[in-house]
Amino acid sequence: MKGPGLKVVVLYNLLERLQKGEEKDLLAEGAVLEEIEAVERAVRSLGYHCFVITLRDEVFTIIHWLREIQPNVVFNLCESVYDKTSMEMNIPALLDLMQIPYTGSPPLTLGLCQNKAWVKDILLSWSIQTPRYQIYQRPLTPKKGLVFPLIVKPLHEDGSLGISSASVVFDDQTLRRQVRYILEKYRQPALVEEFVDGRELNVGLIEFNGKVEALPISEIDYSDFPEDLPKICGYEAKWIPESLEYQRSKPVCPARLESGLRKKLESIAIRVYQLFECRDYARVDMRVDREGNVYVIEVNPNPDISPQSGMARAIKAKGLTYAEFVKGLVEKAFERRS
């Protein structure tokens, strides 16, 4: 059975910290709810039977409803389990055990990409440029080898959580302060890497007609940013419309790129997608310095596909409707059934 009549479960997680009412997380989670609603609308418009299931704090309830519904496909939008992003990989692993096909990347890909240091080590082992880095378990004096300015991030978070203008540091004192903040606030190691001051570009990728294709490349335009703010897409720039960072950072898609640079970015992104065995769709974030060197910053399997996301913007620039994109994901997942 394919086409109208398929039973599709849209599965997502609700953060515990949302339930606790933390203001910033409410803003980010609002975008997640928009993503769920958009996917649900698309699924229903395609004639599929749609069921929406929320993962809260009890995975056995999910197992019960999956057995009850017996879906043909799960549209997997889970980004954490029990409020731990490091456990994101466990949902597709569970679906594999239950032999239910699902959209997006498999468990190993999600697990690897949840650790930014592992991603960087793999990139470097394949001669793909990424900024030099160190991992900090304690706010110690920095080891030799890194050159300021540096940027400090949580090792395991995504969605720019834990990243702000204060994340870019210029001396040992502010470095220790920011590392201590990550350790105490997010209870995980801090990734410290050399900050690439240059163009910020995002390459969305989809599997289309049997091969991986790069979508039109997006750029975050920081030309209107105040001089005293580092040009980064931190939490405020991504999620808080009232913030100066949000208002002064402008997404441009397609990005204005010289043909040679565009082809280079596309080639690197496709190579990275294949190297990490991403599936269905992904996004590779890069920076290009003033000398034209390309650095891979992050690999994002199952990236945000809310209507206002960069991925949705690139899909539209490609000439695909949102419903066509969703249909492609559901059909590819269904074809993978056991």
N, C-alpha and C positions, 0 to 999 in steps of 0.2 A: 504494500500500500504506500502510495506517495501522492503528495498534493493535498487538497482539501480532505479533511477527515483525520489527518494525523493528530494525535494527542501530544501536545507540547506543554511541558512544565517549565515555567520561568522561575528559577530558583535563585534567591539572593539572601544575603545576611543583613541583619539589623544589628548595628553596633551597640554593645552594652553601654558605651559611654554616651551614645545618643539618648538612651533611656534615662541616663543620669542627668541629662540636660546641659552638657557642656556646650557653651554658646558656639564656639568655633566649629566643633564637630557637627552641630546642628546644621550649620551652613553647608558643610561638605556633604552631609548625609542627605540634605535636601536635593542636591544634584543627583545623588544616587537614586532617590525616589523618582526623579524626573526620568532617569534612564530606564527604570523598571516600567514606568507608565508608557514610555515611548515604545519599548520592545513589546509590551503587552498589546498595545494598539496595533502595531505592525503585524504581530502574530494573528490577531483576530481578523484583521483586514485581508489576510491571505486565505482565510477560510479554515484555519486550523482550530481545533478545540484547545483552548488555552486555560491553564491552571497556574495560579501564582502561589508559590510556597515560600514562606519566610523562615530562614534559619535563625533561631534566637539562641537559647542556651541548652537545647535538648536535641541531640542528633537522632535519637531513636524515634522521635516524632516524624522527622523527615523520612526515615526508613519506612515507617508505617504508611505514610501517605504515598510514597513512591510505589510501594507494593499494592496499595489500594487502587491507585490511578492506572498503574502500568503504562507509563507514557512511552511513546515511540521515540521521543527526543527530549532531553533536558537542555534548556537554554541556560547555561551556567554563568551566573553573574555574581557568584560568591567570591568575596575578596578576603575573608577572614573566617575563622571559626573560634568561638568562645572569646571573641575580641582580640585574637592573636593572628596577625597577618602571616606569621610564619607557618600557620596551619592551613593556609589557603589550599595547598596541594592535596589535602585529605579529602576534599569533596569530590574532585574527579577520580581519585583513587577508589572512593566508595562506589561511585557510579560504574567504574570499571568492574569492581567485584560483583555488582548487581547486574552487569551486562546490559546497562542502559547507555545508548549513545548520547553524547553531549557535545555542545559547541565549545570551541576554543581549544587551548593547549592542554596537553596531558600533564600528569602529576610531576614528572621529573623536570620538565621545562619550568613549571610554576615554582617548584621548590628551589631550583638553581637561581632563577631570576629574583627570588625574594632576598637573596644574599648578594648585595652589590659588590662585595669583595670577590666572591666566587666568579661573578660575571666578568669583572675586570681581569682576573687571573686567566680565565679562559680566552678572553679577547687577546691579551698579550701573548699567550702561547701560540696564537694563530696570526701573530704579527699585525693585529688590528689596533690602531692607536687609541689609547684611553689615558686620561690624566693619571700621573703617578699618585700613589696614595699610601696611607698607613691606617691601621685600625687601633683605636684606643679603648682599652678596658678601664683605664683610670686616667684622671686629668694630670698626666705627667708632663715634664718638659719634653718637647718634641724631639724625636730622633733626627739625626742629620739626614739630609737627602732631599727634603721637600723645600720648595721655594715659595715664599709669600708673594701674592695673597693666596690664601687657602680657603676652602669652603668645607664646612662641617655639617654632616647629615646623619640621621639615624641609619644604622646599617640595614634595617629590614623594612622600613615603612615605604609607602608610595603616596601618590597624590600630593606631593610636596609637603607632607606632614613633617613638622619640625624644621622647616626651612623658611628663613626670613632674611631680611637685609642684614641682621646681626650674624647670620651664618657665615658671611664672608669676613675673614679676619686677616689682620695685617701684622700682628706681632704675637710673641709668646703669651703675653698676659691675656689678650682677648681669645686666643686659641684655647688656653686652659679653661677660661670662663665658659666658652661655648661647648667644649667637650663635657664639662661638668653638667651643663644644662641638659644635654642629650642623655647622659647616663642617669640622671635623677628623674627627668620627666618621662623618658620613654623606656627606661630600664632595659637598655640594650647597648651594645658597643657603638661607638661613634666612628663613622667613616670620615677621614680627613684626606682631601685630595687637592691637588693644585688647581686653582681657579683659572679657567680659560676665558679670558676677557675677549669676547668676539660674538659672532652671529650665532643665534640659537635657532636650530632647525629641527623639525620633527618629520620623520618619514613614516607614514602609515603604509601598511602592507596588507594585501588580501590575496587569498588563493582564488584565482579567477580563470575559468576555462582550463583547469588542470595545471596551472603554473602560478608561481608567486609573482605578483606585480606590485610595483610601488605606486601608491596614490600620488596625486599632486602634492608637492612638498609644502609644508607650512613653516612660517617663520614668525617668531615673536619680535615685533618691531619695538625697540627700546629708544628710538630717536627722541621721544618726548619725555623720557625719564629725567628726573632731576639729576644733576651732576654728582651730588653727594650720595646717591643710592647705587649700590651695585646692580648691574643689569642681570637680574635673575628672575625666574618665574617661581617665586616662593608661594607660601600658603595664601598670603593676602592677595597677591596678583592673580591667583587661580580661583579663589573662592569668595572673596569679600568685595562686592561691588562698590561699597562706600570707600574703600581704601584708595589712596593715591596710586599705589602700585597697580591695582586692577584697572584704574581709569587711564593710566599712562602707558600700559603695555597693550599693544594692538596686534592681534593675530592677522597675518596676511597669508592667504592661500588662493592661488598658487604663489609661492615666494618668487621674488624677482631674482633669478639666478642666471649666470652665464652658463651656456650649454655644457661646457666641460665639467664645471663644478656640479651641476645637477646630475649628470650621468655618474659622476664619482660617488655622490651621496646615495643615489639609487643602488649602485653596485654594492657599496659597503652594507647598506641596509638589508638587501636581499641575502648577502653572504651571512650576515649576523642572524637573520631569521632562520636560515637553513642550519647554521652551526648549532643553534640552541633548540632545533627541532620544534620551533613554534608551529602552530596549526591554526588554520582558518583566517586569523587576523592578528596583527601585532603592531607595535609602534616602536621605532628606534629613535632616541633623542640624541642629537649631536651638537657640537659646537665647532665653529671654524674660526681659527685665530687670524690675526692680521697678515700672517705670511701664507694663508691659504691651507694650513694644516687642518685636517679633519680629525676630530676626537669623538669617539662614541662615549656618551655620558651614561645612558641607561638603556636597558632592553625591557620593553613592556609587553609581555604576552597578555592577552585578554584586557586591553586598555579600555579606558572610559569611552563609552559610545553614547553618552547622553546627547540630546539634541544640540546642546551648545558646545560640545567637545570639539577638539581639533580633529579627531577621527571622523566625526560626523561631517565636519566642514570639508574635509578632504574627500569623503565619499560623494558629497554633493558636487564638488569641483570635478570629480571623475565622470559625472553625468549619471550616477546611480541614485535612485530614490532610496530613502531609508528602508522602505518595505522590501525593495529588491535586495538590499544588503542583508536584511534579516532572513529573507527567503533563501539566499545562497548559503548562509550559515546553517540553517535548519536542514536543508537538503544534503549538504556535505556530511553533517552529523548522521543523518538517517542512513546514508550510504555506508557508514562505518559499522552498522549494526552487526552483531555476531551471527 
